Amino acid sequence: MRTSSNPVFRNLPKQAGGGYASFGSAAAGAGAATQQFGQPAPQPYTTSDSQRAMTIDDVVTKTGVTLGVLTVAAIVSYVLASNNPGLAPMFVIGGGLIGFVLVLVATFGRKMDNPAIVLAYAAFEGLFLGALSLLFTGPMFGVSNGSGLIVQAVLGTFGVFFGMLVVYKTGAIRVTPRLTRMVVGALIGVVVLMLGNLIASFFMDGGFGLRDGGPIAIVFSLVCIGIAAFSFLLDFDQADQLIRAQAPAKAAWGVALGLTITLVWLYVEILRLLSYFQND
């Protein structure tokens, strides 16, 4: 099975035989290994009578519920922070940190299919996004028409999402090991640059200029948006292979978590980019 750039998909729990822990048998793992070398698709997972195989409807439903919780939390956060601006930094820092910790717990604790962790992540990430949206579109950034900017960012995010879904389904761009390596490498490079820019900002105004709204910042945001868009292809492919391998229905929570993480990153980058062009 190809590796996704999304850490949630990339660290799905595996058994010694190569299958997914509690998802199937060793035979399924062997099937996945043969597919990696261009052989037929893996054999279906062996599931008990009480363990229904995952379908695309499960992925859509679980992702919809997760995004619904995130949206409600984001709206509440935005309204509360608008009435009390002092709450915005608390929501950004607290929600962001707790959401990050929950992703680590889900990823490295092999709990991606735990609905409580996934929905808790959505709630805290919603607090983070709502307050961050207010900060990006408020007087602090010198932005006018903040609410309109948020709507544009949301439409742009889902436009990219559905656009890449069409690209994947039509096979316009095939997900290959080479493409996977390129996307993962680009993602690592972007993360290193972000960390370097953050550290540099402690010693010089604006750091390397990756987030100051100038030409370099605009190019960097466009690169991040492009990488996030291509990450969707890898995420779709990973989810598709789980469905074909007949992973249990609860695995759809892990797919929902992975897609939500990518959507959140894409939204933040699009909103940041739009704010650059709205400065007074």
C-alpha positions as CSV (number, residue, x, y, z in Angstrom):
1,M,0.0,0.0,0.0
2,R,1.4,3.4,-0.9
3,T,2.3,5.8,1.9
4,S,0.3,9.0,2.4
5,S,1.8,12.3,3.1
6,N,-0.7,12.6,5.9
7,P,0.8,11.2,9.2
8,V,-2.6,9.8,10.3
9,F,-2.9,7.6,7.2
10,R,0.8,6.8,7.1
11,N,0.8,5.4,10.7
12,L,-2.3,3.3,10.5
13,P,-1.6,0.4,12.9
14,K,-0.2,-2.7,11.2
15,Q,0.2,-6.2,12.3
16,A,3.3,-8.3,12.0
17,G,1.9,-9.8,8.8
18,G,1.4,-6.4,7.2
19,G,-2.3,-6.1,7.8
20,Y,-4.0,-3.4,9.9
21,A,-4.2,-4.2,13.6
22,S,-7.8,-5.4,14.3
23,F,-8.6,-4.7,10.6
24,G,-7.8,-8.1,9.1
25,S,-5.7,-11.2,8.8
26,A,-2.1,-11.8,7.7
27,A,-3.4,-12.9,4.3
28,A,-4.7,-9.4,3.8
29,G,-1.3,-8.0,4.6
30,A,0.3,-10.3,2.0
31,G,-2.2,-9.0,-0.5
32,A,-1.2,-5.4,0.2
33,A,2.4,-6.4,-0.3
34,T,1.7,-7.9,-3.7
35,Q,-0.1,-4.8,-4.8
36,Q,2.9,-2.7,-4.0
37,F,4.8,-4.5,-6.7
38,G,2.1,-4.0,-9.3
39,Q,0.1,-7.2,-8.7
40,P,-3.7,-7.6,-8.3
41,A,-5.5,-5.8,-5.5
42,P,-5.2,-7.3,-2.0
43,Q,-7.6,-10.0,-0.8
44,P,-10.5,-8.7,1.3
45,Y,-9.9,-8.6,5.1
46,T,-11.5,-11.3,7.1
47,T,-14.2,-9.8,9.3
48,S,-16.5,-11.2,11.9
49,D,-20.2,-11.0,11.6
50,S,-20.3,-8.0,13.9
51,Q,-17.6,-6.2,12.0
52,R,-19.0,-4.6,8.8
53,A,-16.6,-3.6,6.0
54,M,-16.0,0.1,5.4
55,T,-17.7,1.8,2.5
56,I,-17.5,5.1,0.8
57,D,-20.7,6.1,2.6
58,D,-18.9,5.5,6.0
59,V,-16.1,7.8,4.9
60,V,-18.5,10.6,3.8
61,T,-20.7,10.3,6.9
62,K,-17.8,10.3,9.4
63,T,-16.0,13.1,7.6
64,G,-19.2,15.1,7.5
65,V,-19.8,14.6,11.2
66,T,-16.2,15.6,12.0
67,L,-16.4,18.7,9.9
68,G,-19.8,19.6,11.4
69,V,-18.3,19.5,14.9
70,L,-15.3,21.6,13.8
71,T,-17.6,24.2,12.1
72,V,-19.9,24.6,15.1
73,A,-16.9,25.0,17.4
74,A,-15.3,27.5,15.0
75,I,-18.5,29.6,14.9
76,V,-18.7,29.6,18.7
77,S,-15.1,30.5,19.0
78,Y,-15.4,33.4,16.4
79,V,-18.5,34.8,18.2
80,L,-17.0,34.6,21.7
81,A,-13.6,36.1,20.5
82,S,-15.5,38.9,18.6
83,N,-17.3,39.9,21.8
84,N,-14.2,39.5,24.0
85,P,-11.0,39.9,21.9
86,G,-8.9,38.7,24.9
87,L,-10.1,35.2,24.3
88,A,-8.7,35.0,20.8
89,P,-5.1,34.3,21.8
90,M,-6.3,31.7,24.4
91,F,-8.4,29.9,21.8
92,V,-5.6,29.9,19.2
93,I,-2.9,28.7,21.6
94,G,-5.1,26.3,23.7
95,G,-7.1,24.9,20.8
96,G,-4.1,24.5,18.6
97,L,-1.9,22.8,21.2
98,I,-4.6,20.4,22.4
99,G,-5.6,19.6,18.8
100,F,-1.9,18.9,18.0
101,V,-1.6,16.6,21.1
102,L,-4.7,14.7,20.1
103,V,-3.3,14.1,16.6
104,L,-0.1,12.7,18.2
105,V,-2.2,10.5,20.5
106,A,-4.3,9.2,17.6
107,T,-1.3,8.7,15.3
108,F,1.3,7.2,17.6
109,G,-1.1,5.6,20.0
110,R,-2.8,3.8,17.1
111,K,-6.2,5.3,18.0
112,M,-7.1,6.8,14.6
113,D,-10.4,4.9,14.6
114,N,-11.5,6.2,18.0
115,P,-14.5,8.5,17.4
116,A,-14.0,10.3,20.8
117,I,-10.5,11.4,19.9
118,V,-11.4,12.4,16.4
119,L,-14.4,14.5,17.5
120,A,-12.4,16.0,20.4
121,Y,-9.8,17.1,17.9
122,A,-12.5,18.6,15.7
123,A,-13.9,20.6,18.6
124,F,-10.5,22.0,19.8
125,E,-9.4,22.6,16.2
126,G,-12.6,24.5,15.7
127,L,-11.8,26.8,18.6
128,F,-8.4,27.3,17.1
129,L,-9.7,28.1,13.6
130,G,-12.5,30.4,14.7
131,A,-10.2,32.6,16.8
132,L,-7.4,32.5,14.1
133,S,-9.9,33.5,11.4
134,L,-10.8,36.5,13.5
135,L,-7.2,37.5,14.0
136,F,-6.3,37.1,10.3
137,T,-9.3,39.2,9.2
138,G,-9.3,41.8,12.0
139,P,-7.6,45.1,12.6
140,M,-4.4,43.5,13.9
141,F,-3.6,42.4,10.3
142,G,-5.1,45.6,8.8
143,V,-7.8,43.7,7.0
144,S,-11.2,45.0,5.9
145,N,-14.2,42.9,5.0
146,G,-13.2,40.1,7.3
147,S,-16.3,38.0,7.1
148,G,-16.2,38.1,3.3
149,L,-12.6,37.0,3.4
150,I,-13.5,34.0,5.6
151,V,-16.3,33.0,3.2
152,Q,-13.9,33.2,0.3
153,A,-11.4,31.0,2.1
154,V,-14.0,28.4,2.9
155,L,-15.2,28.3,-0.7
156,G,-11.6,28.1,-1.9
157,T,-10.8,25.3,0.4
158,F,-13.7,23.1,-0.6
159,G,-13.2,24.1,-4.2
160,V,-9.7,22.7,-4.1
161,F,-10.9,19.6,-2.2
162,F,-13.6,18.7,-4.8
163,G,-11.3,19.7,-7.6
164,M,-8.6,17.2,-6.5
165,L,-11.3,14.6,-5.9
166,V,-12.4,14.9,-9.6
167,V,-8.7,14.8,-10.6
168,Y,-8.3,11.6,-8.6
169,K,-11.5,9.9,-9.8
170,T,-10.9,10.7,-13.4
171,G,-7.3,9.5,-13.2
172,A,-6.0,12.8,-14.6
173,I,-3.1,12.4,-12.1
174,R,-2.1,8.9,-11.0
175,V,-0.9,8.3,-7.5
176,T,2.4,6.6,-7.9
177,P,5.3,5.9,-5.5
178,R,7.2,8.6,-7.2
179,L,4.4,11.2,-6.7
180,T,4.2,10.1,-3.1
181,R,7.9,10.6,-2.5
182,M,7.7,14.0,-4.1
183,V,4.8,15.2,-2.0
184,V,6.2,13.8,1.2
185,G,9.6,15.4,0.4
186,A,8.0,18.8,-0.4
187,L,5.9,18.6,2.9
188,I,9.1,17.9,4.9
189,G,10.8,20.9,3.2
190,V,7.9,23.2,4.0
191,V,7.8,22.2,7.6
192,V,11.6,22.8,7.9
193,L,11.2,26.2,6.4
194,M,8.4,27.1,8.7
195,L,10.4,26.1,11.8
196,G,13.4,28.0,10.4
197,N,11.3,31.1,9.8
198,L,9.9,30.9,13.3
199,I,13.3,30.6,14.9
200,A,14.7,33.4,12.7
201,S,11.8,35.7,13.7
202,F,13.1,35.7,17.3
203,F,16.3,37.3,16.1
204,M,15.3,39.4,13.1
205,D,12.0,41.2,12.2
206,G,9.9,39.0,10.0
207,G,12.4,36.1,10.0
208,F,13.0,34.9,6.4
209,G,10.0,36.9,5.2
210,L,7.9,33.8,4.7
211,R,4.9,35.2,6.7
212,D,5.3,39.0,6.4
213,G,2.9,39.5,3.5
214,G,5.6,40.3,0.9
215,P,6.3,38.7,-2.4
216,I,8.2,35.8,-0.8
217,A,5.4,35.2,1.6
218,I,2.9,35.1,-1.2
219,V,4.9,32.6,-3.1
220,F,5.4,30.4,0.0
221,S,1.7,30.4,0.7
222,L,1.0,29.3,-2.9
223,V,3.5,26.5,-2.6
224,C,1.9,25.4,0.7
225,I,-1.5,25.4,-1.0
226,G,-0.2,23.3,-3.9
227,I,1.3,20.7,-1.6
228,A,-1.9,20.5,0.5
229,A,-3.8,20.0,-2.8
230,F,-1.6,17.2,-3.9
231,S,-1.8,15.7,-0.4
232,F,-5.5,15.1,-1.0
233,L,-4.6,12.7,-3.9
234,L,-2.5,10.6,-1.6
235,D,-5.2,10.7,1.1
236,F,-7.9,9.7,-1.4
237,D,-5.8,6.8,-2.7
238,Q,-5.1,5.6,0.9
239,A,-8.8,5.7,1.7
240,D,-9.7,4.0,-1.5
241,Q,-7.3,1.1,-0.8
242,L,-8.8,0.7,2.7
243,I,-12.2,0.4,1.2
244,R,-11.1,-2.2,-1.4
245,A,-9.3,-4.1,1.3
246,Q,-12.5,-4.2,3.3
247,A,-11.2,-2.6,6.5
248,P,-13.8,-2.4,9.2
249,A,-16.3,0.5,9.2
250,K,-14.7,2.1,12.2
251,A,-11.6,2.8,10.1
252,A,-13.6,5.5,8.5
253,W,-12.9,7.7,11.5
254,G,-9.2,7.6,10.8
255,V,-9.9,8.6,7.2
256,A,-12.1,11.5,8.4
257,L,-9.3,12.6,10.8
258,G,-6.7,12.6,8.0
259,L,-8.8,14.5,5.6
260,T,-9.8,17.1,8.2
261,I,-6.2,17.7,9.1
262,T,-5.4,18.5,5.4
263,L,-8.5,20.6,5.0
264,V,-7.6,22.7,8.1
265,W,-4.1,23.3,6.8
266,L,-5.4,24.2,3.4
267,Y,-8.0,26.6,4.8
268,V,-5.4,28.4,7.0
269,E,-3.0,28.9,4.0
270,I,-5.8,30.2,1.7
271,L,-7.0,32.6,4.4
272,R,-3.5,33.8,5.1
273,L,-2.9,34.3,1.4
274,L,-6.1,36.3,0.9
275,S,-5.3,38.5,3.9
276,Y,-2.1,39.5,2.2
277,F,-4.1,41.1,-0.6
278,Q,-6.6,42.8,1.8
279,N,-4.2,44.8,3.9
280,D,-5.2,48.5,4.1
